[in-house]
Amino acid sequence: MRPDLGAPGQLLFEGGSFKPANLVTLLRGLLIAPIFALLLAAHHSAALALYVLAASTDVVDGWLARRFGQASEYGAQLDAIVDNIFSLSIFGFLVLAYPGLATRQWPALAVLFGGPVLYLGVSYLLTRRLMMFHVWSAKLGALLLFCLWPALALTHWEGWLVLAAAIVGGSRIEQVVYMLRGGRDLEAVHGFAPVARRVADVESSHSRRAPPIHWGAPTAQQRGPIVAGLGSPETRNVIGVHAGIFGAYRGAAAARGELAKDHQPDLSNTEPSVRIGPFPQWADPAKIVSLDPWGHVAPQAFADLRRSGLDIRPTIAVAAGRIRMPEIAEAAARGRLRPDGQILMADGLINVTKIAIEPVWRLPGVAARLGVAEPELRRALHAQTGGMYPELLSAPECEVFLPPIAGTSVYLFGDVSRLGEPATMTTCRAHDACHSSDVFGSDLCTCRPYLAFGVGECIRSAQEGGLGIIAYNHKEGRALGEVVKFLVYNARRQGPDGDRADGYFDRTEAVAGVHDMRLQELMPDVFQWLGVRRIDRWISMSHLKHASLLAAGIEVVERVAIPPGLIPKGAEVEIQAKKAAGYFSESEPPTP
């Protein structure tokens, strides 16, 4: 965060760092008043000298920003605002320094100082933004405008005003033409530059071109990197941005000057804590379609491309960690679980490997998995995201999409080096997030009790020389959202017939239009990425998840239901409804 220095201090600090360039920019604005004072006192020479000093800061602030690597969108906006105020002040400087000039050269002065104001109004009407493009004619016009007073003082030739007016007026017309053509690239070199397919502020069009993606290739280098920066279209090879679910927060931070628009993460020492893969499934384009199998090693595998300027970031992070759950500590205290000092500590802490996975969809593969045509999937994604990703329709050649949804957290129990070995006994649970139960202990569902039971079974498997895997999918309320979930709770409780198992799914569908949107067809991808071909103990009652595993070619040896003693009283309706819908159950399920 920026230090709390009040309004003046906030102008000089971004993200906690002092920006000398911003100070120089502000100095240019602060010198306007002293220049006017000197002119009014008839000290024209002193006023001109101070003017030259002020005008030169327009070069110095840019040099400082580049020299110290502190160029930012906030600084550029501050510079543009001060430039416009300073430019308008030049009219007053000239009128005071040369009495009668306004009468003799009023058409040129009207174009020079009235034209920009008129242009900003047109810009706002066309784009709802004040667009100030960096075209060469605008740069030349600004240079002539800033040099007008010194040029008049040296040559006494008023033709400079006409020349500057012609260039500035022509530049404004050029920029309006560019906006009418749909151009929004502030870095466009001229008004007839190609209009980018994506309507956004983009980086220089001279950046390195992103290589193509060959999904399912046997090595990272052959597959190619996922490049999803904020650059121009040729510097990216996917649709969307990294961690799109947090894009609005990043945008707000950038607007406040806390996050530099062109920030590149320092990924030193962020390598995975343990090695995972590669496994044969990574080279089969049909096995994994919703995550990047090379996402955890992207910075290392594509280090040369990163150094060349491509914005390549990991989509998976792997770290060692420890977790604690009261249910596990209680089970250890009561002797139901055995602390071994390696997996489960005496104080209830559990050693795990934690993995965070961002979704990366290969659209042809996702469409095939869901049983829909790819063009129809693209049209629906475009419509249901409010048109945020026009490339879904305009760039059919771009097959990879980073959807703005939450991903998956994975917790591995045991020796990770045994992943992919046929003899490794594996216990797994795929758990879909339920914050009200998982975090706050709501008794309306079995989510937390089943999760805790699954963690206990994973610990047992790891202690017996096998592996435990919890895949925690962030799909709150069956991917319908928490607002919808709570509305359904009300509808179930407050309905005329009360909360009944035979109306459980109907009430959900009445509110949401569908009773489940979790896309369980994509769920097996995380297990494919981990090299899993057989699950010895599957801690789940969901017939949909089980069917998806079988369709993915993953063998399930044993299905384990939640023990009846762990079902909260308030969740009995849910369990009855799910069993009636086809969920797995046992006559005598194992106890924890």
VOFI-86927 format. One record per residue (C-alpha): x, y, z; residue in three letters. Coordinates in steps of 0.25 Angstrom, whole numbers, plus 5000, padded with zeros to 4 digits. Example, Ala and Ser with C-alpha at 12.3 -4.5 7.8 and 13.67 -1.06 7.14 Angstrom:
BEGIN
504949825031ALA;505549965029SER;
***
This chain:
BEGIN
500050005000MET;500450144998ARG;500850225011PRO;499750315017ASP;500350445013LEU;499050525010GLY;498750564996ALA;500050634992PRO;500850514996GLY;499950414989GLN;500350484976LEU;501850454978LEU;501650304983PHE;501250184975GLU;501150054982GLY;502050104994GLY;503150154984SER;503550294983PHE;503450344968LYS;504450454965PRO;503850464951ALA;502450504957ASN;503150614965LEU;503750674953VAL;502350664945THR;501750734957LEU;502850844957LEU;502450874942ARG;501050904947GLY;501450984959LEU;502351074951LEU;501151134943ILE;500751234954ALA;502151294956PRO;502251314941ILE;500951384940PHE;501451474952ALA;502751514945LEU;501951544932LEU;500951634940LEU;502151704946ALA;502751724932ALA;503951634935HIS;503851574921HIS;505251514921SER;505151454934ALA;503851394931ALA;504351334918LEU;505551274925ALA;504651214935LEU;503751164924TYR;504851094917VAL;505251024930LEU;503750974932ALA;503650924918ALA;504950844919SER;504350764930THR;503450704920ASP;504650634915VAL;505350604929VAL;504150534935ASP;504050434924GLY;505550404925TRP;505450384940LEU;504350294939ALA;505050204928ARG;506450224936ARG;505850164949PHE;504950064943GLY;503750144949GLN;502850164936ALA;501450144939SER;500050174934GLU;499850264947TYR;501050344943GLY;500650354929ALA;499250404933GLN;499850504942LEU;500850554931ASP;499650564921ALA;498850654931ILE;499950744934VAL;500350754919ASP;498850804916ASN;498850904927ILE;500250954923PHE;499850964908SER;498651044911LEU;499451134920SER;500351164908ILE;499151244902PHE;499251334914GLY;500751344914PHE;500751394899LEU;499651494901VAL;500351554912LEU;501751554906ALA;501251604892TYR;500051704893PRO;499251704881GLY;499651564877LEU;498251514880ALA;497551614870THR;498551584859ARG;498651434860GLN;497351394866TRP;497051284855PRO;498351214858ALA;498151234873LEU;496751174873ALA;497251054866VAL;498451034875LEU;497651054888PHE;496151034885GLY;496450914876GLY;496950824887PRO;495750854896VAL;494750824885LEU;495550694882TYR;495450644896LEU;493950664895GLY;493850584882VAL;494750484888SER;493850464900TYR;492550454891LEU;493150344883LEU;493850264893THR;493350314907ARG;494850334910ARG;495850444908LEU;496750384897MET;498050444895MET;498850364885PHE;500350374884HIS;500350384868VAL;501550454862TRP;500750574858SER;500350604872ALA;501750594877LYS;502250694866LEU;501050784869GLY;501350784884ALA;502850814882LEU;502450934873LEU;501450984883LEU;502450974895PHE;503551044886CYS;502551154881LEU;502951264891TRP;504451244890PRO;504351234875ALA;503551374875LEU;504551434884ALA;505751394875LEU;505151414861THR;504051514863HIS;503351434852TRP;501851404856GLU;501751304845GLY;502151204855TRP;500751214860LEU;500151174847VAL;501051064845LEU;500851004859ALA;499351024857ALA;499350944844ALA;500050824850ILE;499250824863VAL;497950834855GLY;498350734845GLY;498750634857SER;497450654864ARG;496650624851ILE;497550494849GLU;497250444863GLN;495750464861VAL;495850384848VAL;496550274856TYR;495550274867MET;494450264856LEU;495150144851ARG;495050074864GLY;496450104868GLY;496750104883ARG;498250074883ASP;498850194890LEU;500250164885GLU;499850164870ALA;500850234862VAL;499850294852HIS;498350304850GLY;498450204839PHE;499050094847ALA;498349954847PRO;497249954857VAL;497549844868ALA;496549724869ARG;496449744884ARG;495949884888VAL;496949914900ALA;498149994903ASP;499249904897VAL;500749904897GLU;501649934886SER;501349864873SER;502849834871HIS;502849734883SER;503249594880ARG;502149504874ARG;501649384883ALA;501949244878PRO;500749154874PRO;500249054884ILE;500248904880HIS;499348844891TRP;499748704895GLY;501248714890ALA;502148624898PRO;503048734903THR;502848874908ALA;503748934897GLN;502948864886GLN;501648894893ARG;501949044894GLY;501649144905PRO;500349204910ILE;500449354907VAL;499349434913ALA;499949574916GLY;499249704913LEU;500049724901GLY;499649744886SER;498949624880PRO;500249574873GLU;500949564887THR;499849474892ARG;499449334888ASN;498149314897VAL;496849384900ILE;496749444914GLY;497749474925VAL;498449404936HIS;497549394949ALA;496349464942GLY;495549444954ILE;496349554960PHE;496449644948GLY;495449754954ALA;496349764966TYR;497649774958ARG;496849884949GLY;496449964962ALA;497949954967ALA;498450004954ALA;497450114954ALA;497950164967ARG;499350154963GLY;499650044973GLU;499949944962LEU;500849974949ALA;500149944936LYS;501349874931ASP;501749804944HIS;502549674941GLN;502649574953PRO;503949544959ASP;503849394959LEU;505249364965SER;505249244975ASN;503749214972THR;504049074966GLU;503148954970PRO;503548904984SER;503548764978VAL;503548704964ARG;502248664958ILE;502248584944GLY;502348584933PRO;501348474932PHE;500848404919PRO;499448474920GLN;500148604917TRP;500448564903ALA;499048524900ASP;498248644896PRO;496948584900ALA;497348544914LYS;497548684919ILE;496748794914VAL;496448894925SER;497848924931LEU;499248944926ASP;500048814929PRO;501348894928TRP;500749014936GLY;501648994948HIS;502948994941VAL;502649104930ALA;503649204936PRO;504749104935GLN;504449034923ALA;504249164915PHE;505349254922ALA;505949294909ASP;504549344903LEU;504249414916ARG;505649494915ARG;505249534901SER;504049604907GLY;502849504906LEU;501949514918ASP;502049364922ILE;501449324935ARG;501149204943PRO;499749154944THR;500049054955ILE;500849064968ALA;501448954976VAL;501848974991ALA;502148895003ALA;501148925015GLY;500448885027ARG;499048885030ILE;498148865043ARG;496748815044MET;496048805058PRO;495348675053GLU;496748615050ILE;497348655063ALA;496148595071GLU;496248465063ALA;497748465067ALA;497448495081ALA;496348385082ARG;497248275075GLY;496548275062ARG;497748325054LEU;499148305058ARG;500148415058PRO;501448365052ASP;502348485052GLY;502448495037GLN;501048505031ILE;500248535044LEU;500848605056MET;500548585070ALA;499948725071ASP;499048695060GLY;499748765049LEU;499848695035ILE;500948705025ASN;500448725011VAL;500848774997THR;499948884993LYS;499648914979ILE;498849034973ALA;498349014959ILE;497749124950GLU;496749074939PRO;497349074925VAL;496349024915TRP;496648964901ARG;495349004895LEU;495248884884PRO;495548784895GLY;494548844905VAL;493448854895ALA;493748704891ALA;493648664906ARG;492348744908LEU;491748684896GLY;491548814889VAL;492048884876ALA;493248974878GLU;492549094871PRO;491349084880GLU;492249074892LEU;492949204888ARG;491649274885ARG;491049234899ALA;492349274906LEU;492349414899HIS;490849434902ALA;490949394917GLN;492149474920THR;491549604914GLY;492449604902GLY;493649624910MET;494449534901TYR;494149574887PRO;495349484882GLU;494449364885LEU;493649404873LEU;494649484865SER;495849384866ALA;495449244864PRO;496849204861GLU;497249234876CYS;496849104883GLU;497249134897VAL;496349214907PHE;496749254921LEU;495249264927PRO;495049364938PRO;494649264948ILE;495349204961ALA;496249084960GLY;496548964968THR;497448944981SER;498048804982VAL;498648744995TYR;499548624994LEU;499848535006PHE;501048445005GLY;502248424996ASP;501948514984VAL;503048434976SER;502148314976ARG;501148384967LEU;500948304954GLY;501448174959GLU;500448064957PRO;500747994970ALA;500448124978THR;499148104986MET;498348234984THR;497148294992THR;496548414986CYS;495348514988ARG;494948624978ALA;494248724987HIS;493448844982ASP;493548964991ALA;492449005001CYS;492849115009HIS;491649115019SER;492048975023SER;493548955020ASP;493849085027VAL;492749125036PHE;492148985040GLY;490748995034SER;489848875037ASP;489048885024LEU;489948795017CYS;491048685018THR;492148765012CYS;493148785023ARG;492848655030PRO;493148575017TYR;494348665014LEU;494948635028ALA;494648485026PHE;495348495013GLY;496548555019VAL;496648455030GLY;496548335019GLU;497648405011CYS;498548415023ILE;498348265026ARG;498648235011SER;499948315012ALA;500348245025GLN;500248115018GLU;501248155008GLY;500148204998GLY;499648344994LEU;498548424998GLY;497948534988ILE;496948644992ILE;496548724979ALA;495748844985TYR;494948904973ASN;494549054976HIS;493149034970LYS;492249094981GLU;490849054981GLY;491048954970ARG;491649064962ALA;490349144963LEU;490849234973GLY;490649264988GLU;489549364986VAL;488749254978VAL;489049154988LYS;488549235000PHE;487249274992LEU;487049124990VAL;487149105005TYR;486049205007ASN;485149144996ALA;485349005002ARG;485049045017ARG;483949155014GLN;483149075004GLY;481749035007PRO;482148885008ASP;483448905016GLY;484848845013ASP;484548715005ARG;485548624998ALA;484548614986ASP;484648764984GLY;486148774987TYR;486648784972PHE;485348854967ASP;485548974976ARG;486948994972THR;486548984957GLU;485449084959ALA;486349184965VAL;487649164956ALA;487049104943GLY;487848974945VAL;488148894957HIS;489648874955ASP;490748944946MET;492048884952ARG;492448814938LEU;492848694945GLN;493348644931GLU;494548734934LEU;494748684948MET;495748564944PRO;496748654938ASP;497448684951VAL;497648534954PHE;498148514939GLN;499148624942TRP;499648554954LEU;499848424946GLY;498748354953VAL;498148234946ARG;497548154957ARG;496848204970ILE;496748094980ASP;495848174990ARG;494948284984TRP;494348364995ILE;493048414988SER;491648374986MET;491448454974SER;491048364962HIS;491348484952LEU;492848494957LYS;492948334957HIS;492448334943ALA;493448444938SER;494548364944LEU;494148244937LEU;493948314924ALA;495448374926ALA;495948234927GLY;496248244942ILE;495948114949GLU;495148124962VAL;495348004971VAL;494548044983GLU;493548154986ARG;493348205000VAL;492148275005ALA;492048365017ILE;491848295030PRO;490448315035PRO;490948365048GLY;491548485041LEU;490348535034ILE;489748655041PRO;488348655045LYS;488048775036GLY;488648705024ALA;487748585024GLU;486848645013VAL;488048665004GLU;488548525006ILE;487148465003GLN;487048544991ALA;488448514986LYS;488248364988LYS;486848374980ALA;487648444969ALA;488648324967GLY;489748354978TYR;490448234983PHE;490148184997SER;490648065005GLU;489847975014SER;491047975024GLU;491948085021PRO;493348085028PRO;493448175041THR;494548275042PRO;
***
